[in-house]
Amino acid sequence: MIATEKRTTVYQEMSRVDANMAYRPVAQVAPQAETIAVRTAGDAVPVEAAIRRAVAALDPQIAVEQVEPMREDFTKFLSYPRFRALVLAGFAEFALLLAAIGLEGVLAQMVAQRTPEVGVRMALGARPAAIVRLIAADGGVPVLAGLGARLLAAASLGAVAGEPAL
């Protein structure tokens, strides 16, 4: 039977690949290699000899090439995607750092522009706590509004893309 199979691999997460596949019964064409998964209670090394004996008892012509824990196999298989994720996380952290530096600069400029006003308020008897509240409110309202808008946009765009909402 010939069919087209849609599959993604770890290296092609963002796209689907149409691959022409020919399906034939195993009895018609013997596979060149097979993978057997064996669950063990402990380390796989002592089990290796038992696996080799069991396969040799079935057919002495079959060669057992490699016995390794599934964790090592997954580690090798996922090493490149993990590397890409770490690189993207590094870029994201750098972008967050740049945004924080920019925000600090904007807020520092805003406070510097209001220095004469703060001096006049203190000269007229305003308490330092009231001045801190005034400046924090003037700087915090735009920051919180922007944060809320970004969270709302992220939730709605995630819902459009099929991802679960926050």
Secondary structure, 3 states (H helix, E strand, C coil): CEEEEEECCHHHCCCCEEEEEECCCCCCCCCCCCCCCCCCCCCCHHHHHHHHHHHHHHCCCCCCCCCCCHHHHHHHHHHHHHHHHHHHHHHHHHHHHHHHHHHHHHHHHHHHHCHHHHHHHHHCCCCHHHHHHHHHHHHHHHHHHHHHHHHHHHHHHHHHCCCCCC
